[in-house]
């Protein structure tokens, strides 16, 4: 859970720097690797921070939603890589 909180804090900084959601995801992925938030989650939080929703805390529901989205994205990525690898 702390990892997601750290990522959101770092994302807030990257948004303030003027990075796009895609650029933010690349930067977070470089640091957090497989623990990185999914692209849709980064986009969602990027929009919140860009619009001035500066919540410093995240609720349990936010974390659960992030985990479910991330898990689905990771599974789809994992299986699409396996399918692409078959020739």
C-alpha positions as CSV (number, residue, x, y, z in Angstrom):
1,X,0.0,0.0,0.0
2,X,2.8,2.4,0.8
3,X,4.3,1.9,-2.7
4,X,1.0,3.2,-4.2
5,X,1.0,6.2,-1.9
6,X,4.6,7.0,-2.9
7,X,3.8,6.7,-6.5
8,X,0.9,9.1,-6.2
9,X,3.1,11.6,-4.4
10,X,5.8,11.2,-7.2
11,X,3.1,11.5,-9.8
12,X,1.8,14.7,-8.3
13,X,5.4,16.1,-8.6
14,X,5.7,15.0,-12.3
15,X,2.3,16.6,-13.1
16,X,3.6,19.8,-11.6
17,X,6.7,19.5,-13.8
18,X,4.3,19.5,-16.8
19,X,4.8,15.9,-18.0
20,X,2.1,14.1,-19.9
21,X,0.4,10.9,-18.5
22,X,2.5,8.7,-20.9
23,X,5.7,10.4,-19.8
24,X,4.7,10.1,-16.1
25,X,4.0,6.4,-16.6
26,X,7.4,5.8,-18.2
27,X,9.2,7.6,-15.3
28,X,7.3,5.7,-12.7
29,X,7.8,2.4,-14.5
30,X,11.6,3.1,-14.6
31,X,11.6,3.4,-10.8
32,X,8.9,1.0,-9.6
33,X,9.1,-1.7,-12.3
34,X,6.4,-4.3,-12.0
35,X,5.0,-2.5,-8.9
36,X,4.2,0.5,-11.1
37,X,0.6,1.7,-11.4
38,X,-1.1,0.8,-14.6
39,X,-1.4,3.3,-17.5
40,X,-5.1,3.9,-16.9
41,X,-4.5,4.5,-13.2
42,X,-1.7,7.0,-13.9
43,X,-4.0,8.8,-16.4
44,X,-6.8,9.0,-13.9
45,X,-4.6,10.4,-11.1
46,X,-2.8,12.7,-13.6
47,X,-6.2,14.2,-14.5
48,X,-7.2,14.6,-10.8
49,X,-3.9,16.4,-10.0
50,X,-4.1,18.5,-13.2
51,X,-7.6,19.6,-12.3
52,X,-6.6,20.6,-8.8
53,X,-7.8,17.7,-6.8
54,X,-4.8,17.8,-4.5
55,X,-5.9,15.1,-2.0
56,X,-2.9,14.2,0.1
57,X,-4.3,10.9,1.2
58,X,-5.8,8.1,-0.7
59,X,-8.7,6.1,0.5
60,X,-8.9,2.3,0.8
61,X,-11.3,2.3,-2.2
62,X,-8.7,4.2,-4.3
63,X,-6.0,1.7,-3.4
64,X,-8.3,-1.3,-4.1
65,X,-9.3,0.2,-7.4
66,X,-5.7,0.8,-8.4
67,X,-4.8,-2.8,-7.5
68,X,-7.6,-4.3,-9.5
69,X,-6.9,-2.1,-12.5
70,X,-3.2,-2.9,-12.3
71,X,-3.7,-6.6,-11.9
72,X,-6.0,-6.8,-15.0
73,X,-3.5,-4.7,-17.0
74,X,-0.6,-6.9,-15.9
75,X,-2.4,-10.1,-16.8
76,X,-3.5,-8.8,-20.2
77,X,0.1,-7.6,-20.8
78,X,1.5,-11.0,-19.7
79,X,-0.7,-13.1,-21.9
80,X,-0.4,-10.8,-24.9
81,X,3.4,-11.1,-24.6
82,X,3.1,-14.9,-24.6
83,X,0.8,-14.9,-27.6
84,X,3.1,-12.6,-29.5
85,X,6.0,-14.9,-28.7
86,X,4.3,-17.9,-30.3
87,X,5.2,-18.3,-34.0
